[in-house]
Amino acid sequence: MKTPDTVHHTLPSGHPSRRAFIGNCAALASLPILASIPATAFAAGANERLKVGLIGCGGRGKSAVGDCLKADRDVQIWAIGDVFADRVNGAKKAFANNPRSNVPQERCFSGFDAYKQVIASGVDIVILAAPPHFRPAHMAEAIAKNVHIFAEKPVAVDAAGARKVIELGELAAQKKLSVVAGTQRRHDWGYRETMKRVREGAIGELISGQAYWVGGSTDGFWPHHKRRNNWSEMEYQLRNWYGFTWLCGDHIVEQHVHNLDIMNWAFGGPPVKAFGVGGRQTRTWGNIWDHFAVEFEYANGVRVQSFCRQTNNTANRVNEHLVGTLGTAIPSGRIKAKGKDDWRYSGKSVSPYVQEHIDLIQGIRNGAPVNEARILAESALTGILGRISAYTGKEVGYKWLLGASKEDLSPSAYTFEGTPPPAEIAIPGKTPLP
């Protein structure tokens, strides 16, 4: 195996939690249009109804449908699918009384091939919200069938998947298809204005950064489902997808990707290398860790410190911080520069969970598709880079990860009788480079 290239407080106000459930399922029955959404969201092609399919009928998927309906008056729910039939039935029930739901039983699909059936049902847009491991395959099917994509983050959990997404993004560009993701900070008006000012030199040359997703356990969103006698090991892991690296990428990839994406945005691309540590102290099932601390080095030699943790009864900090030669910035909307008054964002305010769908749909209607595939892949790769460094105890280079790494966490077969990848817990110094 090749050695990687090396050279030696609180939640921010105005930003909902990781799984903001937008009123949950009950609210979907009579979902209102947000008064704050600009009229231009409906200007182009307003008379054309867009059909939306959902793949992955858990809480995030149902909430994403709600956000999409808020973003545009002329979209309708057309088809839904999930590996599990009970999840499909739950979503169908949640959408049943919504006047913009048109999901008869014949457009409700379950099983490992449900995504193909949803995409083939005549949809214009597909929301991909199944566990992240499946994202590259689902994206490939949608692009092959000329369907626009909203993909929940992350878009990959391993090097092979991320490389595939980069290729798919190039194909989507050729086909003029939109690929927008749930890295909603990129669609937040406060982040946009702050990052514009930072890039224009408001705090001088960037010399360091910090990224945090330090919070509690995720059990409230993804409770552990105890084994049932009729479940195979594959079904058990799929129903508990957040606990297994092959399905979620570990929380440095699945959750902390939001903050790492901001660092990539600030520094103009992914890091050059990573040096990470971490471990597992409180988790009692699955094989993912509960804390990571990673130093990322970017192309200009600047180093960024990354911290993420999922442990209850501990202090929380979920934000990003940039340091420049002339001041500092909190990318969500604050700048402190030497010799100038503090600046805080006070402009337009639309939920970024809705704005990302506005941007997607405007691009479709205006014939100007938004294609975020490459930056999505790079953000996922940044988290993967940190995870591999911490798992193995090695300093790992991005160039090696993108080009030489053989990491592919796929199972041998996608069936309930199949065998999922081994759920071994990584041990630095023993776990090999993939």
C-alpha positions, 0 to 999 in steps of 0.5 A: 500500500502506498504511503500518503504524501506528507510534509512533515457556545452556543449554536449561532443565532438564526441557524436551526439545529442539524436536523431542523424538522420544519414543523415535522410531519404534521405541518406538512399537511397544510404547509403555508408559503413563507411570506418572506420568500422573494417574488423572483423565486417564481418569476421564470417559468412560473406556470410550469409545475415541477414534479418532485420525488423523494428518496429516503423517507426519514425525518430529513427527507420529509423536512426537505420536501417541506422546504421545497414546497415552501420555496416554490408554489408550483412544485408538487410531491410526485413519488416517494421511495425508501429501502423500508416499506414502513418508512414509505408508508409513514411519509405517504401518511405525512403528505396525504392531506397536503394539497400539493401531494400527488402520490398514489400507491403506485408511485410509492416504492420500497426496496434497494431499487426504489430509487430507480423507480422514483427517478423513472416515475416522471419527476423533474427534481429528486431529493436524495436523503437516503443514508450518505453511502448511497448518494453517488449511486443515486446521483448517477441514476438521476443524471443518467435520466436527466433529472435535477438533484437536491442531494443532502450532505454529505455526498460520499463517505469514502474516496471512491464515492467522492471521485464518482461525484466529481465525475458526475458533476462534470456530466451534469454540467454537460447535460445542464442539470442542477445539483444543489446540496444541503450544505445550507450555509452556502445559501444563507444570506448572512454567510454569503455577505460575510464571505464576500467581504472576507474574500474582498479583504475585509480582514486582510490576508487569512492566517488561520481558522477554526471550525466547530461542531461540538455538541450533544449526542444525536440520539434524539434524531437517530435513536438506537433501534434495538435488534429484532429477531427477524432482522438480518445484520444488514437491516439492523445496520441500515435502520441504525445507519448513523452508527456505522462508518460505511453508511454515514462516514462518521460524524466528522463527515456527516455533520461536521462537513457543514463547518469544513465546507466553510473553511474550504469556501474561505481558503478557496479549495480543499486542504493539502493535508490533515493531522488528526486525533480522536476516539470513542468514549461514550458510544455503546453501539456501532463503530463510529467515534464520538470526537475528533480534533484535526489540523488541516493545512491549506495550500498557502500554508495556513492551518485550520483547527477542526473540532467535533464531538457528540457527547451529552452533558457537555458544552456546545459550540457550533460555528466557524471563526476566521483570523486575518491580518486585519481582524477576525470574522464569524462567517455567519455574519460578523466582522471585527476589523482593526480601526473600523466599527464592528460589522454585523449582517442585518440584511435579507433573512430567508431560512437557508433550508428553504433558500437552497431549494429556491436557488435550485428551482430558480436555476431550473426555471431560468435555464441557469443550472446550479452545479455544486457537485465538485465543492460537495465532493471536496467538502466530503473529502475534507471530512474523509481526510480528517477521519482517515488521519485520525483513524490511522494515526497518520498524517494524510495528504489530500492528493493521495486521498483523491488519487491513490487511496483505494478506500471503498466502503461498499458491501459486496451485495445490496440485499437484506441477506447480504453481509455489510462491511465489518463494523470494526472500531478503528484503532490508531497505529493498528488501522491501516491506510485504506 
